[in-house]
Protein backbone atom coordinates (compact mmCIF):
# COMPACT_ATOMS: atom_id res chain seq x y z
CA UNK A 1 0.00 0.00 0.00
CA UNK A 2 1.07 3.52 -0.46
CA UNK A 3 1.61 6.19 2.14
CA UNK A 4 0.88 9.81 1.82
CA UNK A 5 2.50 12.97 2.95
CA UNK A 6 0.36 15.97 3.73
CA UNK A 7 0.30 19.04 5.86
CA UNK A 8 -2.36 18.28 8.33
CA UNK A 9 -4.46 20.62 10.47
CA UNK A 10 -5.88 18.84 13.44
CA UNK A 11 -8.99 19.56 15.27
CA UNK A 12 -9.99 19.44 18.89
CA UNK A 13 -10.32 16.56 21.25
CA UNK A 14 -13.21 14.50 22.37
CA UNK A 15 -11.61 13.51 25.61
CA UNK A 16 -9.01 15.05 27.82
CA UNK A 17 -8.26 18.66 28.44
CA UNK A 18 -5.27 20.86 28.49
CA UNK A 19 -3.21 22.65 31.03
CA UNK A 20 -1.48 25.96 30.62
CA UNK A 21 -2.06 28.19 27.65
CA UNK A 22 0.36 29.44 25.06
CA UNK A 23 -1.49 32.49 23.81
CA UNK A 24 -3.97 32.66 20.95
CA UNK A 25 -1.72 31.03 18.37
CA UNK A 26 -1.39 27.65 20.07
CA UNK A 27 -2.62 26.48 23.48
CA UNK A 28 -2.68 23.33 25.58
CA UNK A 29 -6.46 23.39 25.77
CA UNK A 30 -9.11 20.96 24.58
CA UNK A 31 -10.20 21.50 20.96
CA UNK A 32 -13.88 21.77 20.01
CA UNK A 33 -16.05 18.71 20.52
CA UNK A 34 -16.47 16.45 17.50
CA UNK A 35 -19.77 14.85 18.52
CA UNK A 36 -18.59 11.49 17.28
CA UNK A 37 -19.50 9.35 20.27
CA UNK A 38 -17.22 7.10 22.32
CA UNK A 39 -14.19 5.23 21.05
CA UNK A 40 -11.95 8.09 19.96
CA UNK A 41 -8.32 6.89 20.03
CA UNK A 42 -6.63 9.96 18.49
CA UNK A 43 -7.56 13.65 18.16
CA UNK A 44 -4.94 16.19 17.16
CA UNK A 45 -5.93 19.66 15.99
CA UNK A 46 -4.39 22.87 14.70
CA UNK A 47 -3.75 25.44 17.42
CA UNK A 48 -3.83 22.87 20.19
CA UNK A 49 -0.82 21.19 21.73
CA UNK A 50 1.97 21.86 19.23
CA UNK A 51 5.30 21.59 21.06
CA UNK A 52 8.84 22.36 19.99
CA UNK A 53 10.13 19.78 22.48
CA UNK A 54 8.80 16.69 24.28
CA UNK A 55 5.74 18.42 25.74
CA UNK A 56 7.12 21.38 27.71
CA UNK A 57 7.47 24.33 25.31
CA UNK A 58 4.49 25.36 23.19
CA UNK A 59 5.07 26.66 19.67
CA UNK A 60 4.36 30.38 19.55
CA UNK A 61 4.68 31.35 15.88
CA UNK A 62 4.47 30.12 12.29
CA UNK A 63 7.68 28.44 11.26
CA UNK A 64 8.38 26.89 14.66
CA UNK A 65 9.70 23.34 14.24
CA UNK A 66 7.38 20.80 15.88
CA UNK A 67 8.59 17.77 17.81
CA UNK A 68 5.27 16.77 19.42
CA UNK A 69 1.58 17.23 18.57
CA UNK A 70 -0.56 16.41 21.57
CA UNK A 71 -3.50 14.02 21.39
CA UNK A 72 -6.74 15.25 23.02
CA UNK A 73 -8.70 12.01 22.88
CA UNK A 74 -7.75 11.36 26.50
CA UNK A 75 -5.38 8.51 25.56
CA UNK A 76 -2.08 10.42 25.39
CA UNK A 77 -1.41 9.11 21.89
CA UNK A 78 0.76 12.10 21.02
CA UNK A 79 2.33 12.34 17.56
CA UNK A 80 6.10 12.77 17.81
CA UNK A 81 9.30 13.04 15.78
CA UNK A 82 12.65 12.51 17.52
CA UNK A 83 14.66 12.99 14.30
CA UNK A 84 15.37 16.74 14.15
CA UNK A 85 15.70 16.75 10.37
CA UNK A 86 12.28 15.14 9.84
CA UNK A 87 10.15 17.48 11.94
CA UNK A 88 7.34 19.49 10.28
CA UNK A 89 6.69 23.16 11.03
CA UNK A 90 3.73 25.13 12.32
CA UNK A 91 1.70 27.09 9.76
CA UNK A 92 0.10 30.52 10.12
CA UNK A 93 -2.97 29.00 11.82
CA UNK A 94 -0.88 26.54 13.86
CA UNK A 95 -1.61 23.72 11.45
CA UNK A 96 1.08 21.23 10.53
CA UNK A 97 3.08 21.95 7.38
CA UNK A 98 5.00 19.17 5.61
CA UNK A 99 7.78 19.73 3.09
CA UNK A 100 8.71 16.78 0.88
CA UNK A 101 11.89 18.46 -0.36
CA UNK A 102 13.66 17.96 2.97
CA UNK A 103 16.21 15.16 2.43
CA UNK A 104 14.75 12.94 5.14
CA UNK A 105 11.13 14.04 4.60
CA UNK A 106 8.90 15.51 7.29
CA UNK A 107 6.53 13.23 9.18
CA UNK A 108 5.28 12.30 12.65
CA UNK A 109 5.17 8.92 14.38
CA UNK A 110 1.80 7.60 15.58
CA UNK A 111 1.70 5.32 18.68
CA UNK A 112 0.69 1.76 17.86
CA UNK A 113 -1.87 1.92 20.69
CA UNK A 114 -4.10 3.99 18.39
CA UNK A 115 -5.05 0.87 16.39
CA UNK A 116 -4.45 -1.94 18.90
CA UNK A 117 -7.24 -4.57 18.68
CA UNK A 118 -9.24 -2.44 16.23
CA UNK A 119 -11.35 -4.24 13.61
CA UNK A 120 -13.86 -1.65 12.48
CA UNK A 121 -12.51 1.90 12.54
CA UNK A 122 -12.74 5.36 10.99
CA UNK A 123 -9.85 7.70 10.17
CA UNK A 124 -10.29 11.40 9.34
CA UNK A 125 -7.79 13.97 8.10
CA UNK A 126 -8.40 17.68 7.50
CA UNK A 127 -5.92 18.22 4.69
CA UNK A 128 -4.79 20.54 1.94
CA UNK A 129 -2.28 19.55 -0.74
CA UNK A 130 0.13 22.15 -2.11
CA UNK A 131 -0.83 20.93 -5.57
CA UNK A 132 -3.00 18.22 -7.04
CA UNK A 133 -1.57 15.93 -8.16
CA UNK A 134 1.50 16.08 -5.96
CA UNK A 135 4.58 17.06 -7.91
CA UNK A 136 8.32 17.10 -7.53
CA UNK A 137 10.75 14.40 -6.38
CA UNK A 138 9.87 12.31 -3.34
CA UNK A 139 6.43 13.89 -2.84
CA UNK A 140 3.07 12.21 -2.41
CA UNK A 141 2.70 10.54 0.98
CA UNK A 142 -0.07 11.13 3.56
CA UNK A 143 -0.27 8.52 6.29
CA UNK A 144 0.01 4.88 7.28
CA UNK A 145 -2.70 3.32 9.46
CA UNK A 146 -2.63 -0.40 8.91
CA UNK A 147 -2.27 -2.64 5.89
CA UNK A 148 1.14 -3.71 4.70
CA UNK A 149 2.86 -0.57 5.98
CA UNK A 150 1.40 1.41 3.05
CA UNK A 151 -1.18 4.17 3.25
CA UNK A 152 -2.55 7.06 1.20
CA UNK A 153 -0.41 7.98 -1.79
CA UNK A 154 -1.70 10.46 -4.40
CA UNK A 155 0.04 9.46 -7.61
CA UNK A 156 -0.93 11.41 -10.73
CA UNK A 157 -4.75 11.45 -10.74
CA UNK A 158 -5.12 8.33 -8.59
CA UNK A 159 -5.10 7.53 -4.89
CA UNK A 160 -3.51 4.35 -3.57
CA UNK A 161 -4.85 3.73 -0.07
CA UNK A 162 -4.05 0.86 2.26
CA UNK A 163 -5.25 2.08 5.66
CA UNK A 164 -7.74 -0.32 7.22
CA UNK A 165 -7.15 -3.13 4.74
CA UNK A 166 -4.75 -5.99 4.08
CA UNK A 167 -4.59 -4.95 0.45
CA UNK A 168 -4.30 -1.64 -1.34
CA UNK A 169 -7.08 0.07 -3.25
CA UNK A 170 -6.60 2.30 -6.28
CA UNK A 171 -9.25 4.85 -7.30
CA UNK A 172 -9.49 8.20 -9.05
CA UNK A 173 -8.68 11.10 -6.75
CA UNK A 174 -11.55 13.56 -6.25
CA UNK A 175 -10.88 17.11 -7.40
CA UNK A 176 -10.26 19.99 -5.03
CA UNK A 177 -7.78 18.43 -2.61
CA UNK A 178 -5.57 21.48 -3.04
CA UNK A 179 -8.03 23.30 -0.76
CA UNK A 180 -9.20 22.27 2.72
CA UNK A 181 -11.30 19.10 2.83
CA UNK A 182 -11.87 16.12 5.11
CA UNK A 183 -10.52 12.91 3.59
CA UNK A 184 -11.51 9.78 5.50
CA UNK A 185 -11.44 5.98 5.44
CA UNK A 186 -13.94 3.71 7.19
CA UNK A 187 -14.34 -0.03 7.70
CA UNK A 188 -17.49 -1.80 8.86
CA UNK A 189 -17.52 -5.57 8.66
CA UNK A 190 -16.26 -6.42 5.17
CA UNK A 191 -17.07 -2.96 3.79
CA UNK A 192 -14.35 -0.40 3.06
CA UNK A 193 -14.89 3.15 1.82
CA UNK A 194 -12.94 6.34 1.26
CA UNK A 195 -14.81 9.63 1.54
CA UNK A 196 -14.35 13.33 0.84
CA UNK A 197 -16.37 15.58 3.14
CA UNK A 198 -18.57 12.60 4.09
CA UNK A 199 -19.42 11.69 0.50
CA UNK A 200 -18.15 8.38 -0.87
CA UNK A 201 -15.38 8.79 -3.44
CA UNK A 202 -16.38 7.17 -6.71
CA UNK A 203 -14.77 3.80 -7.26
CA UNK A 204 -13.42 3.48 -3.70
CA UNK A 205 -16.06 1.19 -2.15
CA UNK A 206 -15.21 -2.47 -1.55
CA UNK A 207 -17.64 -4.99 -0.08
CA UNK A 208 -15.22 -7.89 0.43
CA UNK A 209 -12.56 -6.13 2.46
CA UNK A 210 -10.24 -7.88 4.91
CA UNK A 211 -9.90 -5.23 7.59
CA UNK A 212 -6.44 -4.46 8.94
CA UNK A 213 -5.69 -1.37 11.02
CA UNK A 214 -2.63 -2.84 12.74
CA UNK A 215 -0.23 -3.20 9.78
CA UNK A 216 1.00 -6.38 11.41
CA UNK A 217 2.68 -4.25 14.06
CA UNK A 218 4.42 -2.01 11.52
CA UNK A 219 5.10 1.63 12.37
CA UNK A 220 2.26 4.11 11.92
CA UNK A 221 2.77 7.72 10.89
CA UNK A 222 1.36 10.80 9.16
CA UNK A 223 3.00 12.90 6.44
CA UNK A 224 4.79 10.14 4.56
CA UNK A 225 4.91 6.91 2.66
CA UNK A 226 8.14 5.67 4.21
CA UNK A 227 8.19 2.43 2.26
CA UNK A 228 8.60 4.38 -0.99
CA UNK A 229 10.30 7.38 0.64
CA UNK A 230 7.58 9.73 -0.58
CA UNK A 231 6.52 12.62 1.63
CA UNK A 232 3.61 15.03 1.85
CA UNK A 233 3.71 18.41 0.18
CA UNK A 234 0.89 20.10 2.01
CA UNK A 235 -0.80 20.79 5.30
CA UNK A 236 -2.75 18.86 7.89
CA UNK A 237 -5.02 20.64 10.35
CA UNK A 238 -6.47 17.61 12.10
CA UNK A 239 -6.22 13.85 12.38
CA UNK A 240 -8.87 11.80 14.17
CA UNK A 241 -9.24 8.04 14.64
CA UNK A 242 -12.17 6.12 16.13
CA UNK A 243 -12.31 2.50 17.22
CA UNK A 244 -15.60 1.18 15.86
CA UNK A 245 -17.80 2.25 12.97
CA UNK A 246 -19.65 5.57 13.43
CA UNK A 247 -23.35 6.12 12.83
CA UNK A 248 -24.24 8.35 9.89
CA UNK A 249 -25.15 11.14 12.33
CA UNK A 250 -21.87 10.83 14.24
CA UNK A 251 -19.85 10.81 11.03
CA UNK A 252 -21.65 13.91 9.77
CA UNK A 253 -20.96 15.68 13.07
CA UNK A 254 -17.23 14.84 12.96
CA UNK A 255 -16.84 16.07 9.39
CA UNK A 256 -18.79 19.29 10.02
CA UNK A 257 -16.76 20.04 13.16
CA UNK A 258 -13.49 19.51 11.30
CA UNK A 259 -14.46 21.59 8.28
CA UNK A 260 -15.47 24.41 10.63
CA UNK A 261 -11.85 24.55 11.76
CA UNK A 262 -10.33 24.82 8.29
CA UNK A 263 -7.59 27.47 8.24
CA UNK A 264 -7.96 30.46 5.93
C-alpha positions in Angstrom: 0.0 0.0 0.0 1.1 3.5 -0.5 1.6 6.2 2.1 0.9 9.8 1.8 2.5 13.0 3.0 0.4 16.0 3.7 0.3 19.0 5.9 -2.4 18.3 8.3 -4.5 20.6 10.5 -5.9 18.8 13.4 -9.0 19.6 15.3 -10.0 19.4 18.9 -10.3 16.6 21.3 -13.2 14.5 22.4 -11.6 13.5 25.6 -9.0 15.1 27.8 -8.3 18.7 28.4 -5.3 20.9 28.5 -3.2 22.6 31.0 -1.5 26.0 30.6 -2.1 28.2 27.6 0.4 29.4 25.1 -1.5 32.5 23.8 -4.0 32.7 21.0 -1.7 31.0 18.4 -1.4 27.6 20.1 -2.6 26.5 23.5 -2.7 23.3 25.6 -6.5 23.4 25.8 -9.1 21.0 24.6 -10.2 21.5 21.0 -13.9 21.8 20.0 -16.0 18.7 20.5 -16.5 16.5 17.5 -19.8 14.9 18.5 -18.6 11.5 17.3 -19.5 9.4 20.3 -17.2 7.1 22.3 -14.2 5.2 21.0 -11.9 8.1 20.0 -8.3 6.9 20.0 -6.6 10.0 18.5 -7.6 13.6 18.2 -4.9 16.2 17.2 -5.9 19.7 16.0 -4.4 22.9 14.7 -3.7 25.4 17.4 -3.8 22.9 20.2 -0.8 21.2 21.7 2.0 21.9 19.2 5.3 21.6 21.1 8.8 22.4 20.0 10.1 19.8 22.5 8.8 16.7 24.3 5.7 18.4 25.7 7.1 21.4 27.7 7.5 24.3 25.3 4.5 25.4 23.2 5.1 26.7 19.7 4.4 30.4 19.5 4.7 31.4 15.9 4.5 30.1 12.3 7.7 28.4 11.3 8.4 26.9 14.7 9.7 23.3 14.2 7.4 20.8 15.9 8.6 17.8 17.8 5.3 16.8 19.4 1.6 17.2 18.6 -0.6 16.4 21.6 -3.5 14.0 21.4 -6.7 15.3 23.0 -8.7 12.0 22.9 -7.8 11.4 26.5 -5.4 8.5 25.6 -2.1 10.4 25.4 -1.4 9.1 21.9 0.8 12.1 21.0 2.3 12.3 17.6 6.1 12.8 17.8 9.3 13.0 15.8 12.7 12.5 17.5 14.7 13.0 14.3 15.4 16.7 14.2 15.7 16.8 10.4 12.3 15.1 9.8 10.1 17.5 11.9 7.3 19.5 10.3 6.7 23.2 11.0 3.7 25.1 12.3 1.7 27.1 9.8 0.1 30.5 10.1 -3.0 29.0 11.8 -0.9 26.5 13.9 -1.6 23.7 11.5 1.1 21.2 10.5 3.1 21.9 7.4 5.0 19.2 5.6 7.8 19.7 3.1 8.7 16.8 0.9 11.9 18.5 -0.4 13.7 18.0 3.0 16.2 15.2 2.4 14.7 12.9 5.1 11.1 14.0 4.6 8.9 15.5 7.3 6.5 13.2 9.2 5.3 12.3 12.6 5.2 8.9 14.4 1.8 7.6 15.6 1.7 5.3 18.7 0.7 1.8 17.9 -1.9 1.9 20.7 -4.1 4.0 18.4 -5.0 0.9 16.4 -4.4 -1.9 18.9 -7.2 -4.6 18.7 -9.2 -2.4 16.2 -11.4 -4.2 13.6 -13.9 -1.6 12.5 -12.5 1.9 12.5 -12.7 5.4 11.0 -9.9 7.7 10.2 -10.3 11.4 9.3 -7.8 14.0 8.1 -8.4 17.7 7.5 -5.9 18.2 4.7 -4.8 20.5 1.9 -2.3 19.6 -0.7 0.1 22.2 -2.1 -0.8 20.9 -5.6 -3.0 18.2 -7.0 -1.6 15.9 -8.2 1.5 16.1 -6.0 4.6 17.1 -7.9 8.3 17.1 -7.5 10.8 14.4 -6.4 9.9 12.3 -3.3 6.4 13.9 -2.8 3.1 12.2 -2.4 2.7 10.5 1.0 -0.1 11.1 3.6 -0.3 8.5 6.3 0.0 4.9 7.3 -2.7 3.3 9.5 -2.6 -0.4 8.9 -2.3 -2.6 5.9 1.1 -3.7 4.7 2.9 -0.6 6.0 1.4 1.4 3.1 -1.2 4.2 3.3 -2.5 7.1 1.2 -0.4 8.0 -1.8 -1.7 10.5 -4.4 0.0 9.5 -7.6 -0.9 11.4 -10.7 -4.8 11.4 -10.7 -5.1 8.3 -8.6 -5.1 7.5 -4.9 -3.5 4.3 -3.6 -4.9 3.7 -0.1 -4.1 0.9 2.3 -5.2 2.1 5.7 -7.7 -0.3 7.2 -7.2 -3.1 4.7 -4.7 -6.0 4.1 -4.6 -4.9 0.5 -4.3 -1.6 -1.3 -7.1 0.1 -3.3 -6.6 2.3 -6.3 -9.2 4.8 -7.3 -9.5 8.2 -9.0 -8.7 11.1 -6.7 -11.5 13.6 -6.3 -10.9 17.1 -7.4 -10.3 20.0 -5.0 -7.8 18.4 -2.6 -5.6 21.5 -3.0 -8.0 23.3 -0.8 -9.2 22.3 2.7 -11.3 19.1 2.8 -11.9 16.1 5.1 -10.5 12.9 3.6 -11.5 9.8 5.5 -11.4 6.0 5.4 -13.9 3.7 7.2 -14.3 0.0 7.7 -17.5 -1.8 8.9 -17.5 -5.6 8.7 -16.3 -6.4 5.2 -17.1 -3.0 3.8 -14.3 -0.4 3.1 -14.9 3.1 1.8 -12.9 6.3 1.3 -14.8 9.6 1.5 -14.3 13.3 0.8 -16.4 15.6 3.1 -18.6 12.6 4.1 -19.4 11.7 0.5 -18.2 8.4 -0.9 -15.4 8.8 -3.4 -16.4 7.2 -6.7 -14.8 3.8 -7.3 -13.4 3.5 -3.7 -16.1 1.2 -2.2 -15.2 -2.5 -1.6 -17.6 -5.0 -0.1 -15.2 -7.9 0.4 -12.6 -6.1 2.5 -10.2 -7.9 4.9 -9.9 -5.2 7.6 -6.4 -4.5 8.9 -5.7 -1.4 11.0 -2.6 -2.8 12.7 -0.2 -3.2 9.8 1.0 -6.4 11.4 2.7 -4.2 14.1 4.4 -2.0 11.5 5.1 1.6 12.4 2.3 4.1 11.9 2.8 7.7 10.9 1.4 10.8 9.2 3.0 12.9 6.4 4.8 10.1 4.6 4.9 6.9 2.7 8.1 5.7 4.2 8.2 2.4 2.3 8.6 4.4 -1.0 10.3 7.4 0.6 7.6 9.7 -0.6 6.5 12.6 1.6 3.6 15.0 1.8 3.7 18.4 0.2 0.9 20.1 2.0 -0.8 20.8 5.3 -2.7 18.9 7.9 -5.0 20.6 10.3 -6.5 17.6 12.1 -6.2 13.9 12.4 -8.9 11.8 14.2 -9.2 8.0 14.6 -12.2 6.1 16.1 -12.3 2.5 17.2 -15.6 1.2 15.9 -17.8 2.3 13.0 -19.6 5.6 13.4 -23.3 6.1 12.8 -24.2 8.3 9.9 -25.1 11.1 12.3 -21.9 10.8 14.2 -19.8 10.8 11.0 -21.6 13.9 9.8 -21.0 15.7 13.1 -17.2 14.8 13.0 -16.8 16.1 9.4 -18.8 19.3 10.0 -16.8 20.0 13.2 -13.5 19.5 11.3 -14.5 21.6 8.3 -15.5 24.4 10.6 -11.8 24.5 11.8 -10.3 24.8 8.3 -7.6 27.5 8.2 -8.0 30.5 5.9 
